[in-house]
Amino acid sequence: MKAFIVLLLTALVLFADTVAAEEVTVDIRKVEMLERLIKQQQQQLESLQQQLNQLKKATTDAQTEARQAKFRADELENRVKRSSSDPDADLQASAGKVVTSGGGEQVKLAISGQVNRMVNIVDDGKDTEAYFVDNDNSESRVRFDGTARATDDLTLGTTIELTIAPNIAGGVSQVDKETNNVFDQRITEASLESKRYGKLSLGKGHTATYGSASQDLSRTDVIAYAEISDTAGGMLFREKSDDTLTNVRIVDTFQAFNGLSRKNRLRYDTPSFYGFRLAGSAISDERYDAALYWGGQGYGFKAVGAAAFADPNQDDTDFQYDGSFSLLHENTGLNLTLSAGLLDRDNQDDAQNFYGKLGWLTRFFSFGETAFGVDYTRSLNLPTENDDGYSVGVAAVQQLEAYGTELYGLYRLYSLDRDVEPEVNNISVVSFGTRVRF
C-alpha cells in the first residue's frame, strides 16, 4: 500500500511537471507571436505615417500651386478686362486694399501706387554714359480711389492720381542729365458707373483713345511696348560728321499715336457686350475722340484689341487713327502684339508708326512668371516727311508676385534715316530697373 501511494505521488508530480512545461512552452510561443504581431503593426503604422506625410506635402503643394494658378488666372483676366480701355491696368488692379474714409460710412478709400526706377546706359555714337531716371513707360505715382455703392447697380467713384517722378526719362538728355522732377496730377476725376448703362467720367483722366495703340498681353510692357520712346525719349541724336548734338529727340522720331493721353474731358464708356465696348470723350480745346475695345478668351487663347480715331485740333492736321491687338496662347505662353498709328497731315506726308512684338511668357521659378519680348518698330515721316526711323528691342521681365515687384532689362537701338543733311548716329540704350507696386 505504501509503495502504491509513493508510486501515485511520483506519477502526479511527473504529470504536473509535464503540464507546467507545456504551459510555459505555450506562454513563450504566445509572447513570441504577440511580439511579432506588435512589430508588424509598428511597421504598418510607420508606413502609414510616411504615406500620411507624403499626402500632407502633396496637399500643401497642390494648394500652393492652386493659389498661384488662381493668382495668375485672376491677374490675366483683370488684364484682359482692364487693358481693353486702360493703359494703367496693372496699377488699378492692385488697388484693392481699403482704408477708412472721411467721406461717409458708404465711402471706401483705396490707396495704391508704385515706384519705378531705372538706369539707362546710353551710347549716342560719341559718348557712353549712365542716366539714373524714373521709367517713363509707367512712371512712379500714388493713387487714391474713393467708391460709394449708391444702389445695387450704381457706383459713385472718385480718383486722384499723382505723378512723383524725379528725373523722368522723357526729360533727361545729354545736356540736361538731372532735370524735370515731375510732381503733377495725372488724374482728378469723378465717375458714375452702372452695369446696365455704362460709365460716365468727368475731370482730368484718360481720354477714350488713350491706350488704344498699346493693347499688350506680353507682360513686358513695363519696359517694352508700342510707345518705345518712353524709355529714353529725351535723348538727342548726334550728327555723324562732327558729333554735334541736333535738336531732334527720340520722342520726336517715334510716336505710337496712342490716343490723346490724359486730358480734361467728359468721357462715356458703354457696358461690355460680348467683350466689345465703345468709348467716347469730349475734350477741352474743341477736341474729341472715340474708340472700340474688345477683350475675350477661348480655345486656349486670350486676346485684347482696340481701334480708335481722334481729332487733336492741331494746325495742318486732320484726324489721328490708331489700333492694336495682342494674342496670348495660354498653354505655351507664346504671344503676338501688333500696333499701328497714323496722323493725317495737310501739307506733308502723313506720319505713321508700325510696331510688332513676339513674346514668350513662362514660369521658370515658383515665385513668378518670366516674360521675354523681341520687337521691331518702323516710323515714317517723323519728325518731318524727310525722316524715317526704325528700332529693334529685346526685353526680359521677372515677376516677384508675392511682393508686387518686377525686375526688368532691355536693349534697344534707335536709328533715324534722313533724306537731307545732316545724317545722324544711331543711339543704343541698355536699361535695367525695377517696379514695385503697393
C-alpha positions as CSV (number, residue, x, y, z in Angstrom):
1,M,0.0,0.0,0.0
2,K,2.7,2.4,0.9
3,A,4.5,1.6,-2.3
4,F,1.3,2.2,-4.2
5,I,0.9,5.6,-2.7
6,V,4.6,6.5,-3.4
7,L,4.1,5.4,-7.0
8,L,0.9,7.5,-7.3
9,L,2.6,10.6,-5.9
10,T,5.5,10.2,-8.2
11,A,3.1,9.9,-11.2
12,L,1.3,13.1,-10.1
13,V,4.5,15.0,-9.8
14,L,5.6,13.9,-13.2
15,F,2.3,14.8,-14.7
16,A,2.3,18.2,-13.0
17,D,5.8,18.9,-14.3
18,T,4.8,17.9,-17.8
19,V,1.7,20.2,-17.7
20,A,3.8,23.1,-16.3
21,A,6.4,22.6,-19.0
22,E,3.7,22.6,-21.7
23,E,2.1,25.7,-20.3
24,V,5.5,27.5,-20.2
25,T,6.1,26.5,-23.8
26,V,2.6,27.7,-24.8
27,D,3.2,31.0,-23.0
28,I,6.5,31.6,-24.7
29,R,5.0,30.9,-28.1
30,K,2.2,33.3,-27.4
31,V,4.7,36.0,-26.3
32,E,6.7,35.5,-29.4
33,M,3.6,35.7,-31.6
34,L,2.5,38.8,-29.8
35,E,5.9,40.4,-30.3
36,R,5.9,39.6,-34.0
37,L,2.4,41.0,-34.3
38,I,3.3,44.2,-32.5
39,K,6.4,44.6,-34.7
40,Q,4.3,44.1,-37.8
41,Q,1.8,46.7,-36.6
42,Q,4.6,49.1,-35.8
43,Q,6.0,48.7,-39.3
44,Q,2.5,49.2,-40.8
45,L,2.0,52.3,-38.6
46,E,5.3,53.7,-39.7
47,S,4.4,53.1,-43.4
48,L,1.0,54.7,-42.9
49,Q,2.7,57.7,-41.2
50,Q,5.1,58.1,-44.2
51,Q,2.1,57.9,-46.6
52,L,0.3,60.5,-44.5
53,N,3.3,62.8,-44.5
54,Q,3.5,62.4,-48.3
55,L,-0.2,63.1,-48.7
56,K,0.1,66.2,-46.5
57,K,3.1,67.5,-48.6
58,A,1.2,66.8,-51.8
59,T,-1.8,68.6,-50.5
60,T,0.2,71.6,-49.4
61,D,2.0,71.7,-52.8
62,A,-1.3,71.4,-54.6
63,Q,-2.9,74.2,-52.5
64,T,0.2,76.4,-53.2
65,E,0.0,75.7,-56.9
66,A,-3.7,76.2,-56.9
67,R,-3.3,79.6,-55.2
68,Q,-0.6,80.6,-57.7
69,A,-2.7,79.4,-60.6
70,K,-5.7,81.3,-59.4
71,F,-3.5,84.4,-58.9
72,R,-2.1,84.1,-62.4
73,A,-5.6,83.5,-63.9
74,D,-7.2,86.3,-61.9
75,E,-4.4,88.7,-62.8
76,L,-4.5,87.8,-66.5
77,E,-8.3,88.1,-66.5
78,N,-8.0,91.5,-65.0
79,R,-5.5,92.5,-67.6
80,V,-7.9,91.3,-70.4
81,K,-10.8,93.2,-68.9
82,R,-8.9,96.4,-67.9
83,S,-6.4,96.7,-70.6
84,S,-9.1,96.9,-73.2
85,S,-9.5,100.5,-72.2
86,D,-6.9,101.5,-69.6
87,P,-3.1,101.6,-70.2
88,D,-2.6,101.6,-66.4
89,A,-4.5,98.4,-65.7
90,D,-1.8,96.8,-63.5
91,L,-1.8,99.6,-61.0
92,Q,-5.6,99.8,-60.8
93,A,-5.9,96.0,-60.4
94,S,-3.7,96.3,-57.3
95,A,-5.8,99.0,-55.7
96,G,-7.9,96.6,-53.7
97,K,-6.8,97.3,-50.1
98,V,-9.3,99.6,-48.3
99,V,-8.8,102.1,-45.5
100,T,-11.3,104.2,-43.7
101,S,-12.6,107.4,-45.4
102,G,-13.9,110.7,-44.1
103,G,-16.5,110.9,-46.9
104,G,-19.2,109.0,-45.1
105,E,-20.0,105.4,-44.0
106,Q,-20.7,104.3,-47.5
107,V,-17.5,105.6,-49.0
108,K,-14.4,103.3,-49.2
109,L,-11.0,104.6,-50.0
110,A,-8.3,102.5,-51.6
111,I,-4.7,103.7,-51.8
112,S,-2.2,102.2,-54.3
113,G,0.9,103.3,-56.1
114,Q,4.2,102.3,-57.5
115,V,7.9,103.2,-57.7
116,N,9.6,102.6,-61.0
117,R,13.3,103.4,-61.1
118,M,15.7,102.6,-63.9
119,V,19.3,103.0,-65.1
120,N,19.8,103.9,-68.8
121,I,23.3,103.3,-70.3
122,V,23.2,105.3,-73.5
123,D,25.7,105.2,-76.4
124,D,24.9,108.2,-78.7
125,G,27.7,107.5,-81.2
126,K,30.2,109.6,-79.3
127,D,29.9,109.1,-75.6
128,T,28.5,106.3,-73.4
129,E,27.0,107.5,-70.2
130,A,24.7,106.2,-67.4
131,Y,21.5,108.1,-66.6
132,F,19.5,107.4,-63.4
133,V,15.9,108.0,-64.3
134,D,12.3,107.3,-63.5
135,N,10.9,104.9,-66.1
136,D,8.5,106.9,-68.4
137,N,6.9,103.7,-69.6
138,S,5.0,103.7,-66.2
139,E,6.3,106.4,-64.0
140,S,6.3,106.4,-60.2
141,R,3.0,107.6,-58.7
142,V,0.4,107.4,-55.9
143,R,-3.3,106.8,-56.4
144,F,-6.4,107.4,-54.3
145,D,-9.7,105.7,-55.3
146,G,-12.9,106.5,-53.5
147,T,-16.1,104.5,-54.2
148,A,-19.6,104.5,-52.8
149,R,-22.3,102.0,-53.7
150,A,-25.4,104.1,-54.3
151,T,-27.6,101.2,-55.4
152,D,-27.1,97.6,-56.4
153,D,-26.4,98.8,-59.9
154,L,-24.9,102.3,-59.4
155,T,-21.5,103.2,-58.0
156,L,-20.1,106.6,-57.4
157,G,-16.3,107.0,-57.8
158,T,-13.5,109.5,-57.4
159,T,-9.9,109.2,-58.4
160,I,-6.8,111.3,-57.7
161,E,-3.5,110.1,-59.1
162,L,-0.3,112.0,-58.8
163,T,3.0,111.5,-60.6
164,I,6.0,111.6,-58.4
165,A,8.9,111.1,-60.8
166,P,12.3,112.5,-60.1
167,N,14.5,112.8,-63.3
168,I,11.9,111.3,-65.6
169,A,13.3,109.6,-68.7
170,G,11.4,111.7,-71.1
171,G,13.0,114.9,-69.9
172,V,16.6,113.7,-69.5
173,S,19.1,114.3,-72.3
174,Q,22.9,114.8,-72.8
175,V,22.6,118.5,-71.9
176,D,20.1,118.0,-69.0
177,K,21.1,115.0,-67.0
178,E,19.3,115.9,-63.8
179,T,16.1,117.7,-64.7
180,N,12.4,117.6,-64.9
181,N,11.5,116.4,-61.4
182,V,7.8,115.8,-62.1
183,F,5.2,116.2,-59.3
184,D,1.9,116.6,-61.2
185,Q,-1.6,115.4,-61.3
186,R,-2.3,112.5,-63.7
187,I,-6.0,112.0,-62.9
188,T,-8.5,114.1,-61.0
189,E,-12.0,112.8,-61.8
190,A,-15.4,111.8,-60.6
191,S,-17.4,109.0,-62.1
192,L,-20.8,107.4,-62.2
193,E,-20.8,103.7,-63.2
194,S,-23.8,101.4,-63.9
195,K,-23.6,97.8,-65.0
196,R,-26.6,98.3,-67.2
197,Y,-25.9,101.8,-68.7
198,G,-22.1,102.1,-68.6
199,K,-19.8,104.6,-67.0
200,L,-19.6,108.4,-67.2
201,S,-16.4,110.2,-66.1
202,L,-15.8,113.9,-65.6
203,G,-12.5,115.6,-65.0
204,K,-8.9,115.1,-66.0
205,G,-8.2,111.5,-66.9
206,H,-7.8,109.0,-69.7
207,T,-9.4,110.1,-73.0
208,A,-11.4,107.5,-74.8
209,T,-8.5,106.7,-77.1
210,Y,-5.7,106.6,-74.6
211,G,-4.3,103.1,-74.6
212,S,-5.9,102.1,-77.9
213,A,-2.4,101.7,-79.5
214,S,-0.9,99.8,-76.6
215,Q,-3.0,96.7,-76.0
216,D,-0.4,94.2,-74.8
217,L,-0.6,90.9,-73.0
218,S,3.1,90.1,-73.2
219,R,3.9,91.3,-69.6
220,T,7.0,93.1,-70.9
221,D,5.1,96.4,-71.3
222,V,6.8,97.8,-68.1
223,I,9.9,98.3,-70.3
224,A,8.9,97.4,-73.9
225,Y,5.6,98.3,-75.6
226,A,4.4,100.3,-78.6
227,E,5.5,103.7,-77.1
228,I,9.2,102.8,-77.5
229,S,10.3,106.4,-76.9
230,D,9.2,106.3,-73.3
231,T,12.4,104.5,-72.3
232,A,14.8,107.3,-73.3
233,G,12.6,109.9,-75.1
234,G,14.7,112.9,-74.2
235,M,18.0,111.8,-75.7
236,L,19.2,113.8,-78.7
237,F,20.6,112.4,-81.9
238,R,24.2,113.5,-82.9
239,E,25.4,114.5,-86.3
240,K,27.6,111.9,-88.0
241,S,30.0,114.4,-89.4
242,D,31.2,116.2,-86.3
243,D,29.2,114.6,-83.4
244,T,27.3,117.8,-82.8
245,L,24.1,117.4,-80.9
246,T,21.0,118.1,-83.0
247,N,17.6,119.3,-81.6
248,V,15.9,116.1,-82.6
249,R,14.9,113.8,-79.7
250,I,14.0,110.2,-79.7
251,V,10.4,111.1,-78.8
252,D,10.2,113.4,-81.9
253,T,11.0,110.4,-84.1
254,F,9.0,107.6,-82.6
255,Q,5.3,108.1,-81.7
256,A,2.7,105.4,-81.4
257,F,-0.2,107.9,-81.7
258,N,-1.6,106.3,-78.7
259,G,-4.8,108.4,-78.5
260,L,-4.9,111.8,-76.8
261,S,-3.4,110.8,-73.5
262,R,-4.9,112.3,-70.3
263,K,-6.9,115.5,-70.6
264,N,-9.8,117.4,-69.0
265,R,-12.8,115.7,-70.6
266,L,-16.2,114.2,-70.3
267,R,-16.0,110.5,-71.2
268,Y,-18.6,107.8,-71.6
269,D,-18.0,104.0,-71.8
270,T,-20.8,101.7,-72.8
271,P,-21.4,98.4,-71.0
272,S,-19.5,95.4,-72.4
273,F,-21.4,93.3,-75.0
274,Y,-19.7,90.0,-76.0
275,G,-16.4,91.6,-75.0
276,F,-16.9,94.8,-77.0
277,R,-17.2,98.2,-75.6
278,L,-17.4,101.7,-77.1
279,A,-15.9,104.8,-75.5
280,G,-16.1,108.4,-76.5
281,S,-15.0,111.7,-75.0
282,A,-15.4,115.4,-75.5
283,I,-12.1,117.2,-74.6
284,S,-11.1,120.7,-73.7
285,D,-9.9,122.9,-76.6
286,E,-12.5,121.6,-79.0
287,R,-11.1,118.1,-79.3
288,Y,-12.9,114.8,-79.3
289,D,-12.2,111.1,-79.8
290,A,-13.8,107.6,-79.9
291,A,-12.6,104.1,-79.6
292,L,-13.8,100.5,-79.8
293,Y,-12.3,98.0,-77.4
294,W,-12.5,94.2,-77.2
295,G,-11.3,91.5,-74.9
296,G,-12.0,87.8,-74.7
297,Q,-10.7,84.3,-74.3
298,G,-11.4,80.8,-75.6
299,Y,-9.9,77.8,-77.4
300,G,-6.8,78.2,-75.3
301,F,-6.2,81.9,-76.2
302,K,-6.7,85.3,-74.6
303,A,-6.8,88.4,-76.7
304,V,-7.4,92.2,-76.5
305,G,-7.7,94.8,-79.2
306,A,-8.7,98.3,-80.0
307,A,-9.4,100.7,-82.9
308,A,-9.7,104.5,-82.5
309,F,-9.8,107.9,-84.1
310,A,-9.3,111.4,-82.7
311,D,-9.4,115.0,-83.7
312,P,-6.3,116.5,-82.0
313,N,-7.2,120.0,-83.2
314,Q,-3.7,120.8,-84.4
315,D,-2.6,123.1,-87.2
316,D,-2.2,121.4,-90.6
317,T,-3.6,118.1,-89.4
318,D,-6.9,116.3,-89.7
319,F,-7.7,113.1,-87.8
320,Q,-5.5,110.7,-85.9
321,Y,-6.1,107.0,-86.3
322,D,-4.6,104.0,-84.3
323,G,-5.2,100.5,-83.3
324,S,-3.6,97.5,-81.7
325,F,-4.1,93.8,-81.0
326,S,-2.5,91.3,-78.6
327,L,-2.9,87.5,-78.6
328,L,-1.7,85.1,-76.0
329,H,-1.6,81.3,-76.2
330,E,-2.2,80.2,-72.6
331,N,-0.6,76.7,-72.7
332,T,2.7,77.8,-74.3
333,G,2.9,81.4,-73.2
334,L,3.7,82.5,-76.8
335,N,2.2,85.8,-77.7
336,L,2.0,88.4,-80.5
337,T,1.4,92.1,-80.2
338,L,0.8,94.5,-83.2
339,S,0.2,98.2,-83.2
340,A,-0.2,100.9,-85.9
341,G,-0.9,104.6,-85.9
342,L,-1.3,107.5,-88.4
343,L,-1.6,111.2,-88.2
344,D,-3.3,112.7,-91.2
345,R,-1.4,115.9,-92.2
346,D,-2.4,118.6,-94.7
347,N,0.8,119.9,-96.2
348,Q,3.2,117.0,-95.9
349,D,3.1,113.2,-95.9
350,D,1.2,111.5,-93.2
351,A,3.1,110.5,-90.1
352,Q,2.9,106.7,-89.5
353,N,4.1,104.2,-86.9
354,F,4.1,100.4,-87.1
355,Y,5.1,98.1,-84.1
356,G,5.3,94.3,-83.8
357,K,6.4,92.1,-80.9
358,L,6.9,88.4,-80.4
359,G,6.9,87.3,-76.8
360,W,7.1,84.3,-74.5
361,L,5.6,84.1,-71.1
362,T,6.8,81.2,-68.9
363,R,7.4,80.1,-65.3
364,F,11.0,79.2,-64.6
365,F,10.6,79.9,-60.8
366,S,7.8,79.3,-58.4
367,F,7.8,83.0,-57.2
368,G,6.7,84.5,-60.5
369,E,6.4,84.4,-64.3
370,T,9.2,85.3,-66.6
371,A,8.4,87.3,-69.8
372,F,10.5,87.8,-72.9
373,G,9.9,90.0,-75.9
374,V,11.6,90.9,-79.2
375,D,10.1,93.9,-81.1
376,Y,10.5,95.9,-84.2
377,T,9.3,99.5,-84.9
378,R,9.1,101.4,-88.2
379,S,8.4,105.1,-88.1
380,L,7.6,107.1,-91.3
381,N,7.7,110.8,-91.9
382,L,8.7,111.8,-88.4
383,P,9.7,114.3,-87.3
384,T,9.4,115.6,-90.9
385,E,8.4,114.0,-94.2
386,N,12.1,113.7,-94.9
387,D,12.8,111.4,-91.9
388,D,12.2,107.7,-91.3
389,G,13.2,105.7,-88.2
390,Y,13.4,102.1,-87.1
391,S,14.1,100.5,-83.8
392,V,14.7,96.9,-82.5
393,G,14.5,95.9,-78.9
394,V,15.0,92.8,-76.7
395,A,13.4,92.7,-73.2
396,A,13.1,90.4,-70.2
397,V,10.9,90.9,-67.1
398,Q,10.9,88.7,-64.0
399,Q,7.8,88.9,-61.7
400,L,8.0,88.6,-57.9
401,E,4.3,88.1,-57.5
402,A,4.1,87.9,-53.7
403,Y,5.9,91.3,-53.4
404,G,4.3,93.2,-56.2
405,T,7.7,93.6,-57.8
406,E,9.1,93.3,-61.4
407,L,12.8,93.2,-62.3
408,Y,13.5,94.1,-66.0
409,G,16.1,94.6,-68.6
410,L,16.2,95.9,-72.1
411,Y,18.5,96.5,-75.1
412,R,17.2,98.9,-77.7
413,L,18.6,100.5,-80.9
414,Y,17.1,103.7,-82.2
415,S,18.0,104.7,-85.8
416,L,16.9,107.8,-87.8
417,D,17.4,107.9,-91.6
418,R,17.3,111.4,-93.1
419,D,16.9,112.3,-96.8
420,V,18.5,115.7,-96.1
421,E,21.7,116.6,-94.3
422,P,22.9,116.2,-91.6
423,E,22.9,112.4,-91.1
424,V,22.8,111.3,-87.5
425,N,24.3,108.5,-85.4
426,N,22.3,105.6,-84.0
427,I,21.5,105.6,-80.3
428,S,21.9,102.4,-78.3
429,V,20.3,102.1,-74.9
430,V,20.7,99.4,-72.2
431,S,18.1,99.7,-69.5
432,F,17.6,97.8,-66.2
433,G,15.4,98.6,-63.2
434,T,12.5,97.6,-61.0
435,R,8.9,98.5,-60.5
436,V,7.5,97.9,-57.0
437,R,3.7,98.3,-56.5
438,F,1.8,98.8,-53.3
